[in-house]
Amino acid sequence: MNQPDKDKKALSRSVMSRYLVGVAIQVGCFTFVIVFVALLAGLWLDRAFTTNGMFVILLILASVPLTWVLIFWLVNRAKKQIRDAVPDSPQDKKI
């Protein structure tokens, strides 16, 4: 393997690592925010309608599919950004 190929490989790993760390941080933050908002809204609704935790449980459970959709969207967006940012290698080109 010659020097330009090593440089391209190191660059592609660096770019990929940067995007993966960014995605992991985004997923963690968005998950926390969604669950926290669901918890606060559930507590507020339980207090307003004098129920015993019914809205908290319902909203926390409803936040799970929303979080999965958000994770799916963030990962797909990051995949596209990684594909666009990583320089093409001869193996990636299809004839």
Secondary structure, DSSP 8 states (H G I E B T S, - for coil): --HHHHHHHHHHHHHHHHHHHHHHHHHHHHHHHHHHHHHHHHHHHHHHHT-SSHHHHHHHHHHHHHHHHHHHHHHHHHHHHHHHHS---TTT---
